[in-house]
Amino acid sequence: MKNLVDLKEHVAITGSNGFVGSKLNQRLPNARILDLDKKHRLEEIDTLKTFLEDVKVVFHLAGISPTTIFSLI
């Protein structure tokens, strides 16, 4: 599998367990990757800042699955 870039930075990938996110993860073998998916609770800005403190690049690939049912509160 050919790598997209020779990125050696600390990167974050939202939606890292999805189809596109998992493929991107495989294509960045030299990067230090922080996988952010739905198990991480990042609604609080201070928590988000802590997670992203040393991150140089963010790939935002998260989305709402059409099979997920949401309700309004």
NORCORBEL-V527862 format. One record per residue. PSI is psi as a letter, one per 20 degrees, with the letter a starting at -180 (NA if undefined). OMEGA is omega in whole degrees, 0 to 359 (999 if undefined). Layout:
((PSI OMEGA) (PSI OMEGA))
This chain:
((p 181) (p 178) (q 179) (g 181) (q 175) (m 184) (p 182) (j 181) (r 173) (o 184) (q 174) (p 177) (o 173) (q 183) (k 186) (i 178) (i 177) (r 183) (g 183) (g 180) (g 180) (h 177) (g 178) (g 178) (g 180) (h 185) (j 179) (m 187) (h 183) (i 181) (q 169) (o 189) (p 171) (o 180) (p 177) (o 178) (a 188) (i 177) (i 177) (p 180) (n 188) (k 181) (h 181) (p 184) (h 180) (h 177) (g 179) (g 178) (g 179) (g 179) (h 188) (j 187) (g 183) (j 183) (p 180) (h 183) (p 175) (p 172) (o 183) (o 184) (j 182) (q 177) (r 178) (p 179) (p 179) (i 180) (i 180) (p 179) (p 179) (q 175) (q 178) (p 180) (NA 999))
